[in-house]
Amino acid sequence: MCGRYTITTPPEPMRTLFGFVEHPNFPARYNVAPTQPVPIIRLDSGQRHFALVRWGLVPSWAKEEPQSLLINARAETIAEKPSFRGAFRHRRCLMPADGFYEWQAKGRGPKQPYYIRRRDGKPFAMAAIWDNWMPADGSELESCAVVTTDANATLAPIHNRMPVILDEKDWALWLDPAATPQELAALMKPASDDLLEAIPVNDAVNRVANDQPGLIVEAHVVSPEPLPEKKKRKSTDDRQSSLF
């Protein structure tokens, strides 16, 4: 899954890369979390547009907000799940990112956070969907979810899922309202094994309130010490049973 990520590319270089018409001004973010406003790029009348929406999808048909926050949509079931299928068919978008975090379980100890980024340091686009919900009070809420798939060989030792990272040549197809389910299914695959690198980082990222460049600095990780082996009991040779 993808539960935290970073957006550090300045607005103008991002605009040049993704080709949206707006000129937004937003700060670098080093610990973007669910329920926060996040940038997406979507297609409208043949042009790409920048928008800020809530991370955590609420389907347009919902009578109330889902009890569980829908931040990820599995590629394997996105076309059939009622919560996602409408948005998948009609409201696909790109989520710009410079990296994302994942946590590796380490036995009974605390999980080790990793920062995953492109080896060349360039920003990338995660496949996503968005929707527009109108609650009973008449307000509107635009929201989104990241599409996820099986982890590639780089991420598999850390977690079994990863976001779908689209090749730049496939951005237009993902946004194209005329794209077929077969064409879209071909895009929802793990990233190539040599695209990304995973670096261990400090557990300060665990706190949403922490949002500074130091979060993505590589940390020295100490392997946990193995549990001590139990000592074997010595047998007595005086034919008397041991008390212990």
C-alpha positions in Angstrom: 0.0 0.0 0.0 1.0 3.6 -0.1 0.2 5.6 3.0 2.7 8.5 3.0 4.6 10.2 0.3 6.6 13.4 -0.7 6.1 16.2 -3.1 9.3 18.3 -3.3 9.5 19.4 -7.0 8.8 23.1 -7.2 5.6 24.2 -8.9 7.0 25.5 -12.2 9.1 22.5 -13.0 6.2 20.3 -12.1 3.9 22.3 -14.4 6.4 21.9 -17.2 6.7 18.2 -16.7 3.0 17.4 -16.4 1.7 20.1 -18.8 -1.2 21.5 -16.7 -2.5 25.0 -17.5 -2.7 26.4 -13.9 0.1 28.2 -12.1 -0.3 26.9 -8.6 2.0 27.8 -5.7 2.4 25.1 -3.1 5.3 24.3 -0.6 7.4 21.2 -0.6 5.9 18.4 1.4 7.9 15.7 3.0 5.2 13.7 4.8 1.9 13.9 3.0 -0.7 11.8 4.8 -4.3 10.6 4.2 -7.1 13.1 4.6 -4.8 16.0 3.6 -5.3 18.0 0.4 -3.1 16.6 -2.4 -2.4 17.7 -5.9 -3.7 15.7 -8.9 -3.6 16.2 -12.6 -6.8 15.4 -14.6 -8.1 15.9 -18.1 -10.9 18.2 -18.9 -12.0 19.3 -22.4 -8.7 18.0 -23.8 -6.4 19.9 -21.4 -4.6 18.8 -18.3 -5.6 20.6 -15.1 -4.1 20.8 -11.6 -6.4 20.4 -8.6 -6.2 19.9 -4.9 -8.4 17.1 -3.5 -8.6 15.1 -0.3 -6.6 11.9 -0.1 -9.2 9.3 0.9 -11.9 8.6 -1.7 -15.6 9.0 -1.1 -17.7 7.6 -4.0 -20.1 10.0 -5.6 -23.1 7.7 -4.7 -22.2 7.3 -1.0 -24.9 8.4 1.5 -22.2 9.1 4.1 -18.4 8.9 4.3 -17.0 5.4 4.5 -16.0 4.2 7.9 -12.6 3.0 6.5 -10.6 5.6 4.7 -10.2 4.6 1.0 -6.7 5.8 0.3 -5.7 2.8 -2.0 -7.5 1.0 -4.8 -6.2 -2.5 -5.7 -5.5 -2.8 -9.4 -6.7 -6.4 -9.4 -10.3 -5.4 -8.4 -10.6 -1.7 -9.2 -12.9 -2.4 -12.2 -15.4 -4.4 -10.1 -15.4 -2.9 -6.7 -18.4 -0.6 -6.3 -16.4 2.0 -4.4 -13.9 2.4 -7.3 -15.4 1.2 -10.6 -17.2 4.4 -11.5 -14.1 6.6 -10.9 -11.9 4.1 -12.6 -14.1 4.2 -15.8 -14.6 8.0 -15.9 -12.3 9.9 -13.4 -8.7 8.8 -13.6 -5.9 11.1 -12.7 -2.2 11.4 -12.0 -0.7 12.0 -8.5 2.7 13.7 -8.8 5.3 12.4 -6.2 9.0 12.5 -5.6 9.0 9.4 -3.3 6.9 7.5 -0.9 7.3 5.7 2.4 6.9 2.1 3.3 7.4 0.2 6.6 9.1 -3.1 7.0 8.1 -5.5 9.8 11.0 -6.7 11.9 9.8 -9.5 14.1 8.5 -8.2 17.4 10.3 -4.9 17.2 9.1 -1.6 15.7 8.7 -1.4 12.0 11.6 0.2 10.0 10.5 3.0 7.7 12.0 3.2 4.2 11.9 6.1 1.7 11.4 4.8 -1.9 12.4 7.1 -4.8 13.6 6.9 -8.4 17.2 6.0 -8.7 17.7 9.1 -10.9 15.9 11.4 -8.4 13.3 12.5 -10.9 9.6 13.0 -9.9 7.0 10.4 -11.1 3.3 9.9 -11.4 1.3 7.5 -9.4 -1.9 6.2 -11.1 -5.0 7.4 -9.2 -8.7 7.9 -9.4 -10.9 10.8 -8.1 -14.5 11.4 -7.4 -16.9 14.2 -6.4 -19.2 13.6 -3.5 -22.2 15.8 -2.4 -23.3 15.2 1.2 -26.8 16.1 2.4 -25.7 19.6 3.4 -25.2 20.6 -0.2 -21.4 21.0 0.0 -18.9 19.2 -2.3 -15.9 17.0 -1.6 -13.4 16.0 -4.3 -11.3 13.1 -3.2 -8.8 10.5 -4.6 -7.2 7.2 -4.1 -3.9 5.7 -5.3 -3.9 2.6 -7.4 -1.7 -0.2 -6.0 -0.3 -3.5 -7.4 2.1 -6.2 -6.4 5.5 -5.1 -5.2 8.5 -5.5 -7.6 11.7 -7.2 -6.5 13.1 -4.0 -5.0 10.1 -3.5 -2.7 9.1 -7.1 -2.0 11.5 -7.5 1.0 9.8 -4.4 2.6 6.1 -4.8 1.7 4.0 -6.8 -0.7 2.3 -3.9 -2.4 3.3 -0.7 -4.2 1.7 2.2 -6.0 1.3 1.9 -9.8 4.0 4.1 -11.2 3.1 5.1 -14.7 5.8 5.6 -17.4 5.6 9.2 -18.8 4.7 7.8 -22.2 1.6 6.3 -20.6 0.3 9.4 -18.8 -1.9 10.4 -21.8 -3.5 6.9 -22.1 -4.3 6.8 -18.4 -6.1 10.1 -18.6 -7.8 9.3 -21.9 -11.6 8.9 -21.4 -11.6 6.6 -24.4 -9.1 4.1 -23.1 -10.3 0.6 -23.0 -10.3 -1.7 -19.9 -7.7 -3.8 -21.6 -5.4 -0.9 -22.3 -5.7 0.3 -18.7 -5.1 -3.1 -17.2 -1.8 -3.3 -19.1 -0.6 -0.1 -17.3 -1.4 -1.4 -13.8 1.7 -3.4 -13.2 4.7 -3.2 -10.9 7.5 -0.8 -11.7 10.6 -2.3 -13.3 13.1 -3.6 -10.7 15.8 -1.1 -11.6 13.6 2.0 -11.4 13.5 2.6 -7.7 15.7 2.5 -4.6 14.7 2.1 -1.0 16.7 3.8 1.7 16.1 3.4 5.5 15.1 6.5 7.3 14.5 7.7 10.8 11.2 6.8 12.5 10.4 10.5 12.8 8.3 10.0 9.7 5.8 8.1 11.9 4.5 11.3 13.2 2.3 13.2 10.7 3.3 16.5 12.4 6.9 16.0 11.2 7.3 17.5 7.7 10.9 18.5 7.0 13.7 17.6 4.6 15.5 15.6 7.4 12.8 12.9 7.0 14.3 11.6 3.8 18.0 11.5 5.0 19.3 7.9 5.1 19.6 6.5 8.6 22.0 3.9 10.0 20.0 0.8 10.8 21.2 -1.6 13.4 20.1 -5.2 12.9 18.2 -6.5 15.9 20.2 -8.8 18.1 19.0 -12.4 18.1 17.2 -13.7 21.2 19.6 -15.6 23.5 19.4 -19.3 23.3 18.1 -21.3 26.2 20.8 -23.1 28.1 20.5 -26.8 28.2 19.9 -28.4 31.6 22.8 -30.4 33.0 21.9 -33.9 34.0 22.8 -35.1 37.4 24.7 -38.3 37.9 23.7 -38.9 41.6 20.5 -40.6 40.5 18.5 -37.9 42.3 16.0 -35.8 40.4 16.8 -32.2 39.8 14.8 -29.5 41.5 14.9 -27.2 38.5 
